[in-house]
């Protein structure tokens, strides 16, 4: 009996050592050596403190910041963990709303988001860019299009007392192109853009104003 088990156990030990220990350690070591920033979560620091990741969107509500696209992620209700409540940009529960095109809840949210952005950009008579009224499939998208950033430029410039052209120039500088200039659309990382704004127009924000 043992003569039959011994080869199987030996192979099991070899595979555990190779694929359960050696392979993960090798991949981790290569990642840390070649792409340490990405391997550690693409974290963003400010004044030595981690304030977010370039991969995960987060909320901004003040007029002096660019606003991200909506997020439909949910989280546990603090009052009743058995229930779920809206928890935008919840990285532990990445998801879309899963609402169908005829859902009244989706219609109401779209209507509210469009009104919110129009109210925030009263001098902009154009249509609200699509992604500012629609959540991404993950609910965590950290980017908006350059068009969506430009749509908000007048509001941000007025709130900071900056020339609008200066804000538009900053948007141009922070716009990322597609991979190798071929794959993907131009995009702007909202957190990175807002941090660049703070560096351009330093202020002492209230605790509720800070990027987080």
PyMOL CGO cylinders between C-alpha atoms (Angstrom):
from pymol import cmd
from pymol.cgo import CYLINDER

trace = [
    CYLINDER, 0.00, 0.00, 0.00, 2.76, 2.42, 0.99, 0.3, 1, 1, 1, 1, 1, 1,
    CYLINDER, 2.76, 2.42, 0.99, 4.59, 1.66, -2.22, 0.3, 1, 1, 1, 1, 1, 1,
    CYLINDER, 4.59, 1.66, -2.22, 1.60, 3.05, -4.09, 0.3, 1, 1, 1, 1, 1, 1,
    CYLINDER, 1.60, 3.05, -4.09, 1.24, 6.14, -1.89, 0.3, 1, 1, 1, 1, 1, 1,
    CYLINDER, 1.24, 6.14, -1.89, 4.92, 7.07, -1.81, 0.3, 1, 1, 1, 1, 1, 1,
    CYLINDER, 4.92, 7.07, -1.81, 5.13, 8.26, -5.48, 0.3, 1, 1, 1, 1, 1, 1,
    CYLINDER, 5.13, 8.26, -5.48, 1.91, 10.23, -5.11, 0.3, 1, 1, 1, 1, 1, 1,
    CYLINDER, 1.91, 10.23, -5.11, 3.05, 11.88, -1.88, 0.3, 1, 1, 1, 1, 1, 1,
    CYLINDER, 3.05, 11.88, -1.88, 6.46, 12.62, -3.38, 0.3, 1, 1, 1, 1, 1, 1,
    CYLINDER, 6.46, 12.62, -3.38, 4.86, 14.32, -6.39, 0.3, 1, 1, 1, 1, 1, 1,
    CYLINDER, 4.86, 14.32, -6.39, 2.54, 16.25, -4.09, 0.3, 1, 1, 1, 1, 1, 1,
    CYLINDER, 2.54, 16.25, -4.09, 5.51, 17.51, -2.07, 0.3, 1, 1, 1, 1, 1, 1,
    CYLINDER, 5.51, 17.51, -2.07, 7.39, 18.49, -5.24, 0.3, 1, 1, 1, 1, 1, 1,
    CYLINDER, 7.39, 18.49, -5.24, 4.42, 20.37, -6.71, 0.3, 1, 1, 1, 1, 1, 1,
    CYLINDER, 4.42, 20.37, -6.71, 3.71, 22.14, -3.41, 0.3, 1, 1, 1, 1, 1, 1,
    CYLINDER, 3.71, 22.14, -3.41, 7.34, 23.22, -3.21, 0.3, 1, 1, 1, 1, 1, 1,
    CYLINDER, 7.34, 23.22, -3.21, 7.43, 24.36, -6.84, 0.3, 1, 1, 1, 1, 1, 1,
    CYLINDER, 7.43, 24.36, -6.84, 4.04, 25.98, -7.32, 0.3, 1, 1, 1, 1, 1, 1,
    CYLINDER, 4.04, 25.98, -7.32, 3.09, 26.78, -3.73, 0.3, 1, 1, 1, 1, 1, 1,
    CYLINDER, 3.09, 26.78, -3.73, 6.42, 28.21, -2.58, 0.3, 1, 1, 1, 1, 1, 1,
    CYLINDER, 6.42, 28.21, -2.58, 9.07, 28.70, -5.25, 0.3, 1, 1, 1, 1, 1, 1,
    CYLINDER, 9.07, 28.70, -5.25, 6.83, 30.06, -8.02, 0.3, 1, 1, 1, 1, 1, 1,
    CYLINDER, 6.83, 30.06, -8.02, 4.98, 32.67, -5.88, 0.3, 1, 1, 1, 1, 1, 1,
    CYLINDER, 4.98, 32.67, -5.88, 8.25, 33.84, -4.31, 0.3, 1, 1, 1, 1, 1, 1,
    CYLINDER, 8.25, 33.84, -4.31, 9.90, 34.09, -7.73, 0.3, 1, 1, 1, 1, 1, 1,
    CYLINDER, 9.90, 34.09, -7.73, 7.02, 36.07, -9.25, 0.3, 1, 1, 1, 1, 1, 1,
    CYLINDER, 7.02, 36.07, -9.25, 6.84, 38.35, -6.20, 0.3, 1, 1, 1, 1, 1, 1,
    CYLINDER, 6.84, 38.35, -6.20, 10.60, 38.95, -6.36, 0.3, 1, 1, 1, 1, 1, 1,
    CYLINDER, 10.60, 38.95, -6.36, 10.50, 39.73, -10.09, 0.3, 1, 1, 1, 1, 1, 1,
    CYLINDER, 10.50, 39.73, -10.09, 7.54, 42.08, -9.61, 0.3, 1, 1, 1, 1, 1, 1,
    CYLINDER, 7.54, 42.08, -9.61, 9.27, 43.94, -6.78, 0.3, 1, 1, 1, 1, 1, 1,
    CYLINDER, 9.27, 43.94, -6.78, 12.46, 44.27, -8.82, 0.3, 1, 1, 1, 1, 1, 1,
    CYLINDER, 12.46, 44.27, -8.82, 10.90, 45.27, -12.15, 0.3, 1, 1, 1, 1, 1, 1,
    CYLINDER, 10.90, 45.27, -12.15, 7.60, 47.01, -11.25, 0.3, 1, 1, 1, 1, 1, 1,
    CYLINDER, 7.60, 47.01, -11.25, 7.65, 47.80, -7.52, 0.3, 1, 1, 1, 1, 1, 1,
    CYLINDER, 7.65, 47.80, -7.52, 5.09, 50.60, -7.71, 0.3, 1, 1, 1, 1, 1, 1,
    CYLINDER, 5.09, 50.60, -7.71, 2.50, 48.47, -9.51, 0.3, 1, 1, 1, 1, 1, 1,
    CYLINDER, 2.50, 48.47, -9.51, 3.28, 45.41, -7.39, 0.3, 1, 1, 1, 1, 1, 1,
    CYLINDER, 3.28, 45.41, -7.39, 2.51, 47.39, -4.22, 0.3, 1, 1, 1, 1, 1, 1,
    CYLINDER, 2.51, 47.39, -4.22, -0.84, 48.71, -5.44, 0.3, 1, 1, 1, 1, 1, 1,
    CYLINDER, -0.84, 48.71, -5.44, 0.12, 51.90, -7.33, 0.3, 1, 1, 1, 1, 1, 1,
    CYLINDER, 0.12, 51.90, -7.33, -0.22, 53.86, -4.09, 0.3, 1, 1, 1, 1, 1, 1,
    CYLINDER, -0.22, 53.86, -4.09, -0.17, 57.67, -4.07, 0.3, 1, 1, 1, 1, 1, 1,
    CYLINDER, -0.17, 57.67, -4.07, 1.38, 59.56, -1.17, 0.3, 1, 1, 1, 1, 1, 1,
    CYLINDER, 1.38, 59.56, -1.17, 1.08, 63.14, -0.01, 0.3, 1, 1, 1, 1, 1, 1,
    CYLINDER, 1.08, 63.14, -0.01, 3.37, 64.50, 2.68, 0.3, 1, 1, 1, 1, 1, 1,
    CYLINDER, 3.37, 64.50, 2.68, 4.57, 60.94, 3.38, 0.3, 1, 1, 1, 1, 1, 1,
    CYLINDER, 4.57, 60.94, 3.38, 1.05, 59.61, 3.91, 0.3, 1, 1, 1, 1, 1, 1,
    CYLINDER, 1.05, 59.61, 3.91, -0.77, 57.22, 1.58, 0.3, 1, 1, 1, 1, 1, 1,
    CYLINDER, -0.77, 57.22, 1.58, -3.96, 58.93, 0.43, 0.3, 1, 1, 1, 1, 1, 1,
    CYLINDER, -3.96, 58.93, 0.43, -5.12, 56.56, -2.30, 0.3, 1, 1, 1, 1, 1, 1,
    CYLINDER, -5.12, 56.56, -2.30, -4.23, 54.48, -5.31, 0.3, 1, 1, 1, 1, 1, 1,
    CYLINDER, -4.23, 54.48, -5.31, -4.07, 55.53, -8.94, 0.3, 1, 1, 1, 1, 1, 1,
    CYLINDER, -4.07, 55.53, -8.94, -6.18, 52.42, -9.66, 0.3, 1, 1, 1, 1, 1, 1,
    CYLINDER, -6.18, 52.42, -9.66, -9.12, 53.22, -7.36, 0.3, 1, 1, 1, 1, 1, 1,
    CYLINDER, -9.12, 53.22, -7.36, -11.47, 56.17, -7.69, 0.3, 1, 1, 1, 1, 1, 1,
    CYLINDER, -11.47, 56.17, -7.69, -12.59, 58.19, -4.69, 0.3, 1, 1, 1, 1, 1, 1,
    CYLINDER, -12.59, 58.19, -4.69, -15.12, 60.87, -3.85, 0.3, 1, 1, 1, 1, 1, 1,
    CYLINDER, -15.12, 60.87, -3.85, -14.56, 64.59, -4.35, 0.3, 1, 1, 1, 1, 1, 1,
    CYLINDER, -14.56, 64.59, -4.35, -17.44, 66.96, -3.65, 0.3, 1, 1, 1, 1, 1, 1,
    CYLINDER, -17.44, 66.96, -3.65, -15.91, 70.43, -3.26, 0.3, 1, 1, 1, 1, 1, 1,
    CYLINDER, -15.91, 70.43, -3.26, -16.21, 72.86, -6.18, 0.3, 1, 1, 1, 1, 1, 1,
    CYLINDER, -16.21, 72.86, -6.18, -12.45, 73.41, -6.18, 0.3, 1, 1, 1, 1, 1, 1,
    CYLINDER, -12.45, 73.41, -6.18, -11.85, 69.76, -7.14, 0.3, 1, 1, 1, 1, 1, 1,
    CYLINDER, -11.85, 69.76, -7.14, -12.66, 67.83, -10.26, 0.3, 1, 1, 1, 1, 1, 1,
    CYLINDER, -12.66, 67.83, -10.26, -15.45, 65.34, -9.62, 0.3, 1, 1, 1, 1, 1, 1,
    CYLINDER, -15.45, 65.34, -9.62, -15.15, 61.68, -10.65, 0.3, 1, 1, 1, 1, 1, 1,
    CYLINDER, -15.15, 61.68, -10.65, -17.73, 59.54, -12.39, 0.3, 1, 1, 1, 1, 1, 1,
    CYLINDER, -17.73, 59.54, -12.39, -20.44, 57.97, -10.20, 0.3, 1, 1, 1, 1, 1, 1,
    CYLINDER, -20.44, 57.97, -10.20, -19.89, 54.72, -8.34, 0.3, 1, 1, 1, 1, 1, 1,
    CYLINDER, -19.89, 54.72, -8.34, -22.59, 52.10, -7.72, 0.3, 1, 1, 1, 1, 1, 1,
    CYLINDER, -22.59, 52.10, -7.72, -20.68, 49.95, -5.22, 0.3, 1, 1, 1, 1, 1, 1,
    CYLINDER, -20.68, 49.95, -5.22, -22.43, 48.87, -2.04, 0.3, 1, 1, 1, 1, 1, 1,
    CYLINDER, -22.43, 48.87, -2.04, -21.35, 48.11, 1.52, 0.3, 1, 1, 1, 1, 1, 1,
    CYLINDER, -21.35, 48.11, 1.52, -22.74, 46.72, 4.74, 0.3, 1, 1, 1, 1, 1, 1,
    CYLINDER, -22.74, 46.72, 4.74, -25.19, 48.93, 6.59, 0.3, 1, 1, 1, 1, 1, 1,
    CYLINDER, -25.19, 48.93, 6.59, -23.50, 50.00, 9.87, 0.3, 1, 1, 1, 1, 1, 1,
    CYLINDER, -23.50, 50.00, 9.87, -26.87, 49.79, 11.60, 0.3, 1, 1, 1, 1, 1, 1,
    CYLINDER, -26.87, 49.79, 11.60, -27.68, 46.34, 10.23, 0.3, 1, 1, 1, 1, 1, 1,
    CYLINDER, -27.68, 46.34, 10.23, -24.82, 44.29, 8.70, 0.3, 1, 1, 1, 1, 1, 1,
    CYLINDER, -24.82, 44.29, 8.70, -27.37, 42.01, 7.04, 0.3, 1, 1, 1, 1, 1, 1,
    CYLINDER, -27.37, 42.01, 7.04, -28.41, 44.90, 4.78, 0.3, 1, 1, 1, 1, 1, 1,
    CYLINDER, -28.41, 44.90, 4.78, -26.48, 46.79, 2.09, 0.3, 1, 1, 1, 1, 1, 1,
    CYLINDER, -26.48, 46.79, 2.09, -26.29, 50.52, 1.54, 0.3, 1, 1, 1, 1, 1, 1,
    CYLINDER, -26.29, 50.52, 1.54, -24.62, 52.72, -1.06, 0.3, 1, 1, 1, 1, 1, 1,
    CYLINDER, -24.62, 52.72, -1.06, -20.86, 52.91, -0.46, 0.3, 1, 1, 1, 1, 1, 1,
    CYLINDER, -20.86, 52.91, -0.46, -19.21, 54.67, -3.43, 0.3, 1, 1, 1, 1, 1, 1,
    CYLINDER, -19.21, 54.67, -3.43, -15.73, 53.47, -4.47, 0.3, 1, 1, 1, 1, 1, 1,
    CYLINDER, -15.73, 53.47, -4.47, -15.82, 50.52, -2.06, 0.3, 1, 1, 1, 1, 1, 1,
    CYLINDER, -15.82, 50.52, -2.06, -12.81, 48.53, -3.25, 0.3, 1, 1, 1, 1, 1, 1,
    CYLINDER, -12.81, 48.53, -3.25, -13.90, 45.47, -1.25, 0.3, 1, 1, 1, 1, 1, 1,
    CYLINDER, -13.90, 45.47, -1.25, -17.17, 45.19, -3.20, 0.3, 1, 1, 1, 1, 1, 1,
    CYLINDER, -17.17, 45.19, -3.20, -16.38, 46.15, -6.78, 0.3, 1, 1, 1, 1, 1, 1,
    CYLINDER, -16.38, 46.15, -6.78, -19.55, 46.00, -8.87, 0.3, 1, 1, 1, 1, 1, 1,
    CYLINDER, -19.55, 46.00, -8.87, -21.95, 47.85, -11.10, 0.3, 1, 1, 1, 1, 1, 1,
    CYLINDER, -21.95, 47.85, -11.10, -25.54, 48.57, -10.18, 0.3, 1, 1, 1, 1, 1, 1,
    CYLINDER, -25.54, 48.57, -10.18, -26.90, 45.70, -12.36, 0.3, 1, 1, 1, 1, 1, 1,
    CYLINDER, -26.90, 45.70, -12.36, -29.98, 47.85, -13.00, 0.3, 1, 1, 1, 1, 1, 1,
    CYLINDER, -29.98, 47.85, -13.00, -31.71, 47.33, -16.32, 0.3, 1, 1, 1, 1, 1, 1,
    CYLINDER, -31.71, 47.33, -16.32, -32.33, 50.17, -18.82, 0.3, 1, 1, 1, 1, 1, 1,
    CYLINDER, -32.33, 50.17, -18.82, -35.98, 50.40, -17.78, 0.3, 1, 1, 1, 1, 1, 1,
    CYLINDER, -35.98, 50.40, -17.78, -35.28, 50.54, -14.03, 0.3, 1, 1, 1, 1, 1, 1,
    CYLINDER, -35.28, 50.54, -14.03, -36.80, 53.61, -12.39, 0.3, 1, 1, 1, 1, 1, 1,
    CYLINDER, -36.80, 53.61, -12.39, -33.98, 53.71, -9.83, 0.3, 1, 1, 1, 1, 1, 1,
    CYLINDER, -33.98, 53.71, -9.83, -31.43, 53.99, -12.65, 0.3, 1, 1, 1, 1, 1, 1,
    CYLINDER, -31.43, 53.99, -12.65, -33.47, 56.71, -14.38, 0.3, 1, 1, 1, 1, 1, 1,
    CYLINDER, -33.47, 56.71, -14.38, -33.71, 58.70, -11.14, 0.3, 1, 1, 1, 1, 1, 1,
    CYLINDER, -33.71, 58.70, -11.14, -29.99, 58.39, -10.47, 0.3, 1, 1, 1, 1, 1, 1,
    CYLINDER, -29.99, 58.39, -10.47, -29.06, 59.47, -14.00, 0.3, 1, 1, 1, 1, 1, 1,
    CYLINDER, -29.06, 59.47, -14.00, -31.41, 62.43, -13.77, 0.3, 1, 1, 1, 1, 1, 1,
    CYLINDER, -31.41, 62.43, -13.77, -29.93, 63.44, -10.42, 0.3, 1, 1, 1, 1, 1, 1,
    CYLINDER, -29.93, 63.44, -10.42, -26.32, 63.08, -11.58, 0.3, 1, 1, 1, 1, 1, 1,
    CYLINDER, -26.32, 63.08, -11.58, -26.95, 65.13, -14.73, 0.3, 1, 1, 1, 1, 1, 1,
    CYLINDER, -26.95, 65.13, -14.73, -28.64, 67.87, -12.70, 0.3, 1, 1, 1, 1, 1, 1,
    CYLINDER, -28.64, 67.87, -12.70, -25.76, 67.81, -10.21, 0.3, 1, 1, 1, 1, 1, 1,
    CYLINDER, -25.76, 67.81, -10.21, -23.13, 68.34, -12.88, 0.3, 1, 1, 1, 1, 1, 1,
    CYLINDER, -23.13, 68.34, -12.88, -25.15, 70.99, -14.69, 0.3, 1, 1, 1, 1, 1, 1,
    CYLINDER, -25.15, 70.99, -14.69, -25.65, 72.87, -11.45, 0.3, 1, 1, 1, 1, 1, 1,
    CYLINDER, -25.65, 72.87, -11.45, -21.92, 72.58, -10.78, 0.3, 1, 1, 1, 1, 1, 1,
    CYLINDER, -21.92, 72.58, -10.78, -21.10, 74.02, -14.21, 0.3, 1, 1, 1, 1, 1, 1,
    CYLINDER, -21.10, 74.02, -14.21, -23.78, 76.68, -14.74, 0.3, 1, 1, 1, 1, 1, 1,
    CYLINDER, -23.78, 76.68, -14.74, -21.82, 78.45, -17.50, 0.3, 1, 1, 1, 1, 1, 1,
    CYLINDER, -21.82, 78.45, -17.50, -21.43, 75.25, -19.51, 0.3, 1, 1, 1, 1, 1, 1,
    CYLINDER, -21.43, 75.25, -19.51, -24.38, 74.85, -21.85, 0.3, 1, 1, 1, 1, 1, 1,
    CYLINDER, -24.38, 74.85, -21.85, -23.15, 71.64, -23.48, 0.3, 1, 1, 1, 1, 1, 1,
    CYLINDER, -23.15, 71.64, -23.48, -24.36, 68.14, -22.72, 0.3, 1, 1, 1, 1, 1, 1,
    CYLINDER, -24.36, 68.14, -22.72, -22.92, 66.42, -19.66, 0.3, 1, 1, 1, 1, 1, 1,
    CYLINDER, -22.92, 66.42, -19.66, -20.25, 63.93, -20.85, 0.3, 1, 1, 1, 1, 1, 1,
    CYLINDER, -20.25, 63.93, -20.85, -21.57, 60.38, -20.70, 0.3, 1, 1, 1, 1, 1, 1,
    CYLINDER, -21.57, 60.38, -20.70, -19.19, 58.99, -18.09, 0.3, 1, 1, 1, 1, 1, 1,
    CYLINDER, -19.19, 58.99, -18.09, -20.09, 61.72, -15.60, 0.3, 1, 1, 1, 1, 1, 1,
    CYLINDER, -20.09, 61.72, -15.60, -23.63, 60.31, -15.45, 0.3, 1, 1, 1, 1, 1, 1,
    CYLINDER, -23.63, 60.31, -15.45, -22.83, 56.61, -15.70, 0.3, 1, 1, 1, 1, 1, 1,
    CYLINDER, -22.83, 56.61, -15.70, -21.02, 54.39, -13.24, 0.3, 1, 1, 1, 1, 1, 1,
    CYLINDER, -21.02, 54.39, -13.24, -18.34, 52.04, -14.51, 0.3, 1, 1, 1, 1, 1, 1,
    CYLINDER, -18.34, 52.04, -14.51, -18.80, 48.26, -14.42, 0.3, 1, 1, 1, 1, 1, 1,
    CYLINDER, -18.80, 48.26, -14.42, -16.40, 48.06, -11.47, 0.3, 1, 1, 1, 1, 1, 1,
    CYLINDER, -16.40, 48.06, -11.47, -17.62, 51.18, -9.68, 0.3, 1, 1, 1, 1, 1, 1,
    CYLINDER, -17.62, 51.18, -9.68, -13.96, 52.03, -9.06, 0.3, 1, 1, 1, 1, 1, 1,
    CYLINDER, -13.96, 52.03, -9.06, -12.87, 53.77, -12.28, 0.3, 1, 1, 1, 1, 1, 1,
    CYLINDER, -12.87, 53.77, -12.28, -10.33, 56.46, -11.28, 0.3, 1, 1, 1, 1, 1, 1,
    CYLINDER, -10.33, 56.46, -11.28, -10.36, 58.15, -14.70, 0.3, 1, 1, 1, 1, 1, 1,
    CYLINDER, -10.36, 58.15, -14.70, -12.53, 60.52, -16.67, 0.3, 1, 1, 1, 1, 1, 1,
    CYLINDER, -12.53, 60.52, -16.67, -12.10, 61.64, -20.26, 0.3, 1, 1, 1, 1, 1, 1,
    CYLINDER, -12.10, 61.64, -20.26, -10.33, 64.94, -21.07, 0.3, 1, 1, 1, 1, 1, 1,
    CYLINDER, -10.33, 64.94, -21.07, -13.72, 66.18, -22.30, 0.3, 1, 1, 1, 1, 1, 1,
    CYLINDER, -13.72, 66.18, -22.30, -15.27, 65.45, -18.89, 0.3, 1, 1, 1, 1, 1, 1,
    CYLINDER, -15.27, 65.45, -18.89, -12.43, 67.30, -17.16, 0.3, 1, 1, 1, 1, 1, 1,
    CYLINDER, -12.43, 67.30, -17.16, -12.72, 70.32, -19.47, 0.3, 1, 1, 1, 1, 1, 1,
    CYLINDER, -12.72, 70.32, -19.47, -16.47, 70.38, -18.77, 0.3, 1, 1, 1, 1, 1, 1,
    CYLINDER, -16.47, 70.38, -18.77, -15.62, 71.09, -15.12, 0.3, 1, 1, 1, 1, 1, 1,
    CYLINDER, -15.62, 71.09, -15.12, -12.71, 73.47, -15.73, 0.3, 1, 1, 1, 1, 1, 1,
    CYLINDER, -12.71, 73.47, -15.73, -14.70, 76.71, -15.37, 0.3, 1, 1, 1, 1, 1, 1,
    CYLINDER, -14.70, 76.71, -15.37, -16.13, 75.66, -12.00, 0.3, 1, 1, 1, 1, 1, 1,
    CYLINDER, -16.13, 75.66, -12.00, -12.75, 74.58, -10.62, 0.3, 1, 1, 1, 1, 1, 1,
    CYLINDER, -12.75, 74.58, -10.62, -11.03, 77.73, -11.90, 0.3, 1, 1, 1, 1, 1, 1,
    CYLINDER, -11.03, 77.73, -11.90, -13.66, 79.99, -10.33, 0.3, 1, 1, 1, 1, 1, 1,
    CYLINDER, -13.66, 79.99, -10.33, -13.51, 78.15, -6.99, 0.3, 1, 1, 1, 1, 1, 1,
    CYLINDER, -13.51, 78.15, -6.99, -9.72, 78.53, -6.87, 0.3, 1, 1, 1, 1, 1, 1,
    CYLINDER, -9.72, 78.53, -6.87, -9.47, 82.02, -8.34, 0.3, 1, 1, 1, 1, 1, 1,
    CYLINDER, -9.47, 82.02, -8.34, -7.38, 80.73, -11.25, 0.3, 1, 1, 1, 1, 1, 1,
    CYLINDER, -7.38, 80.73, -11.25, -7.56, 81.59, -14.96, 0.3, 1, 1, 1, 1, 1, 1,
    CYLINDER, -7.56, 81.59, -14.96, -9.57, 78.92, -16.75, 0.3, 1, 1, 1, 1, 1, 1,
    CYLINDER, -9.57, 78.92, -16.75, -6.83, 78.60, -19.36, 0.3, 1, 1, 1, 1, 1, 1,
    CYLINDER, -6.83, 78.60, -19.36, -4.37, 77.60, -16.64, 0.3, 1, 1, 1, 1, 1, 1,
    CYLINDER, -4.37, 77.60, -16.64, -6.71, 74.85, -15.47, 0.3, 1, 1, 1, 1, 1, 1,
    CYLINDER, -6.71, 74.85, -15.47, -7.20, 73.63, -19.04, 0.3, 1, 1, 1, 1, 1, 1,
    CYLINDER, -7.20, 73.63, -19.04, -3.43, 73.57, -19.53, 0.3, 1, 1, 1, 1, 1, 1,
    CYLINDER, -3.43, 73.57, -19.53, -3.10, 71.45, -16.40, 0.3, 1, 1, 1, 1, 1, 1,
    CYLINDER, -3.10, 71.45, -16.40, -5.69, 69.03, -17.79, 0.3, 1, 1, 1, 1, 1, 1,
    CYLINDER, -5.69, 69.03, -17.79, -3.65, 68.72, -20.98, 0.3, 1, 1, 1, 1, 1, 1,
    CYLINDER, -3.65, 68.72, -20.98, -0.51, 67.97, -18.97, 0.3, 1, 1, 1, 1, 1, 1,
    CYLINDER, -0.51, 67.97, -18.97, -2.25, 65.32, -16.89, 0.3, 1, 1, 1, 1, 1, 1,
    CYLINDER, -2.25, 65.32, -16.89, -3.93, 63.58, -19.84, 0.3, 1, 1, 1, 1, 1, 1,
    CYLINDER, -3.93, 63.58, -19.84, -2.68, 60.03, -20.36, 0.3, 1, 1, 1, 1, 1, 1,
    CYLINDER, -2.68, 60.03, -20.36, -2.64, 58.56, -23.85, 0.3, 1, 1, 1, 1, 1, 1,
    CYLINDER, -2.64, 58.56, -23.85, -3.49, 55.02, -24.87, 0.3, 1, 1, 1, 1, 1, 1,
    CYLINDER, -3.49, 55.02, -24.87, -1.01, 52.18, -24.43, 0.3, 1, 1, 1, 1, 1, 1,
    CYLINDER, -1.01, 52.18, -24.43, 1.79, 52.75, -26.97, 0.3, 1, 1, 1, 1, 1, 1,
    CYLINDER, 1.79, 52.75, -26.97, -0.49, 55.38, -28.46, 0.3, 1, 1, 1, 1, 1, 1,
    CYLINDER, -0.49, 55.38, -28.46, -2.60, 52.62, -29.98, 0.3, 1, 1, 1, 1, 1, 1,
    CYLINDER, -2.60, 52.62, -29.98, -4.74, 50.87, -27.36, 0.3, 1, 1, 1, 1, 1, 1,
    CYLINDER, -4.74, 50.87, -27.36, -7.24, 52.72, -25.18, 0.3, 1, 1, 1, 1, 1, 1,
    CYLINDER, -7.24, 52.72, -25.18, -8.65, 56.23, -25.08, 0.3, 1, 1, 1, 1, 1, 1,
    CYLINDER, -8.65, 56.23, -25.08, -7.05, 59.39, -23.64, 0.3, 1, 1, 1, 1, 1, 1,
    CYLINDER, -7.05, 59.39, -23.64, -7.95, 59.72, -19.96, 0.3, 1, 1, 1, 1, 1, 1,
    CYLINDER, -7.95, 59.72, -19.96, -7.29, 61.79, -16.85, 0.3, 1, 1, 1, 1, 1, 1,
    CYLINDER, -7.29, 61.79, -16.85, -6.77, 60.34, -13.38, 0.3, 1, 1, 1, 1, 1, 1,
    CYLINDER, -6.77, 60.34, -13.38, -9.01, 62.42, -11.10, 0.3, 1, 1, 1, 1, 1, 1,
    CYLINDER, -9.01, 62.42, -11.10, -6.96, 61.98, -7.91, 0.3, 1, 1, 1, 1, 1, 1,
    CYLINDER, -6.96, 61.98, -7.91, -3.68, 62.79, -9.66, 0.3, 1, 1, 1, 1, 1, 1,
    CYLINDER, -3.68, 62.79, -9.66, -5.26, 65.82, -11.34, 0.3, 1, 1, 1, 1, 1, 1,
    CYLINDER, -5.26, 65.82, -11.34, -6.65, 67.14, -8.05, 0.3, 1, 1, 1, 1, 1, 1,
    CYLINDER, -6.65, 67.14, -8.05, -3.30, 66.73, -6.33, 0.3, 1, 1, 1, 1, 1, 1,
    CYLINDER, -3.30, 66.73, -6.33, -1.69, 68.67, -9.19, 0.3, 1, 1, 1, 1, 1, 1,
    CYLINDER, -1.69, 68.67, -9.19, -4.30, 71.38, -8.61, 0.3, 1, 1, 1, 1, 1, 1,
    CYLINDER, -4.30, 71.38, -8.61, -3.40, 71.58, -4.93, 0.3, 1, 1, 1, 1, 1, 1,
    CYLINDER, -3.40, 71.58, -4.93, 0.27, 71.95, -5.86, 0.3, 1, 1, 1, 1, 1, 1,
    CYLINDER, 0.27, 71.95, -5.86, -0.62, 74.65, -8.38, 0.3, 1, 1, 1, 1, 1, 1,
    CYLINDER, -0.62, 74.65, -8.38, -2.97, 76.52, -6.05, 0.3, 1, 1, 1, 1, 1, 1,
    CYLINDER, -2.97, 76.52, -6.05, -1.94, 75.72, -2.46, 0.3, 1, 1, 1, 1, 1, 1,
    CYLINDER, -1.94, 75.72, -2.46, -4.56, 76.31, 0.16, 0.3, 1, 1, 1, 1, 1, 1,
    CYLINDER, -4.56, 76.31, 0.16, -5.41, 75.14, 3.65, 0.3, 1, 1, 1, 1, 1, 1,
    CYLINDER, -5.41, 75.14, 3.65, -8.46, 72.95, 3.06, 0.3, 1, 1, 1, 1, 1, 1,
    CYLINDER, -8.46, 72.95, 3.06, -10.87, 71.94, 5.75, 0.3, 1, 1, 1, 1, 1, 1,
    CYLINDER, -10.87, 71.94, 5.75, -10.86, 68.25, 6.74, 0.3, 1, 1, 1, 1, 1, 1,
    CYLINDER, -10.86, 68.25, 6.74, -13.87, 67.66, 4.49, 0.3, 1, 1, 1, 1, 1, 1,
    CYLINDER, -13.87, 67.66, 4.49, -12.04, 69.18, 1.52, 0.3, 1, 1, 1, 1, 1, 1,
    CYLINDER, -12.04, 69.18, 1.52, -8.96, 66.96, 1.51, 0.3, 1, 1, 1, 1, 1, 1,
    CYLINDER, -8.96, 66.96, 1.51, -8.50, 64.29, -1.17, 0.3, 1, 1, 1, 1, 1, 1,
    CYLINDER, -8.50, 64.29, -1.17, -8.99, 60.93, 0.52, 0.3, 1, 1, 1, 1, 1, 1,
]
cmd.load_cgo(trace, "trace")
